[in-house]
């Protein structure tokens, strides 16, 4: 056999036919061995693949006249179920060492594999995060990470069926988880409602166990102290978390309010209880008409309606709602509880008015708040801070600095005493005074004013 003998003659199975089976004798062992030696010594082109592996002499003892394949393909296994695909890679449900898990496969060009692997290795040693993040099983040499399969739904899928109260508990649980994460010098960097899992049974779990039912997943965008990189650091995590749950809670409250009116007020809620829900909902015109049509409308509910409009950025709608309330209701003697709501209505109207009108009306309103609610009530402090900001916007730098400075001096003793403010904690719009928060804001404004003077 010369070098031009084609290899396919040795690799292609012989066609069985009655004639050939009778006339063609079975080749001997020596003949096959010599033929294979010639075939393997035949020069090949660079792009030509070898069709046969080296055959041991013992293999020729097989009953067939053709050499056996040494590497037989294994039985085909069921492919993993793809759960999703993203910029980092593909997420699938698979089995790792006999355990059901999530296999996250990264593209070879993806930079997220190292970040996620490093994050899980750090979190693996943090016992406080057990149950709050998926358990880490390991990784392989083809850029795949294996973690716990969390049985449940994402916050994105589950939020429409959860109550506002349960969503608040989930938010508090996630805040505690993120604090532990930040204490471990890791920032998540990509918190959204698709990266928060709620385990099955969360609706029936005890409040003290809810931390284990709210799971933070996907650390492919994690950043590490001190640089944190593109993750944005802890501040971005907290900002994103606040926005996610704020929208979810407002949506849940909107469903509750709509259900309340749809069932013809069958829930038996008082107007004050309804106000607690309305003030944090995504209000619309239908809800407004239902509220304004209630008999004996109380100021706290009208204030909650306006507050929902204003928080959504619809100042004009909020002002219209308050004006309609004032036209619908006559002046009457009010209790201290109602008096607080009426004062807050006045401040809300001032907040919706143009800047020049605010400068003229806020001093009188601040005086009323200070005399009736107290100078260190949170509402009074907020009005004085707002008034100083208005002065700064109008270019009255010295006047603004004077108001900020006096407010700072007023809050310092309260900061030392660690308290202060109104005692009406049962009011819908009660807000405990946080002196450190306001002092921080005031110091920032004073620094801004100083820079303005230098310019």
Secondary structure as UniProt FT lines:
FT   TURN            3..4
FT   HELIX           8..11
FT   HELIX           18..23
FT   HELIX           29..41
FT   TURN            46..47
FT   HELIX           57..61
FT   STRAND          81..85
FT   STRAND          89..96
FT   TURN            97..98
FT   STRAND          99..106
FT   TURN            108..109
FT   HELIX           112..123
FT   TURN            124..125
FT   HELIX           127..129
FT   TURN            131..132
FT   STRAND          136..139
FT   TURN            141..142
FT   STRAND          144..148
FT   STRAND          152..154
FT   HELIX           155..158
FT   HELIX           159..161
FT   HELIX           164..183
FT   TURN            184..185
FT   STRAND          186..187
FT   TURN            193..194
FT   STRAND          196..199
FT   TURN            200..201
FT   HELIX           202..204
FT   HELIX           207..212
FT   STRAND          214..216
FT   TURN            220..221
FT   STRAND          223..224
FT   TURN            225..227
FT   HELIX           229..231
FT   HELIX           233..262
FT   TURN            263..264
FT   TURN            266..267
FT   HELIX           271..278
FT   TURN            279..280
FT   HELIX           285..292
FT   TURN            295..296
FT   HELIX           299..311
FT   TURN            312..313
FT   HELIX           315..328
FT   HELIX           336..352
FT   HELIX           355..372
FT   TURN            375..376
FT   HELIX           378..393
FT   TURN            394..395
FT   HELIX           397..417
FT   TURN            425..426
FT   TURN            428..429
FT   HELIX           435..454
//
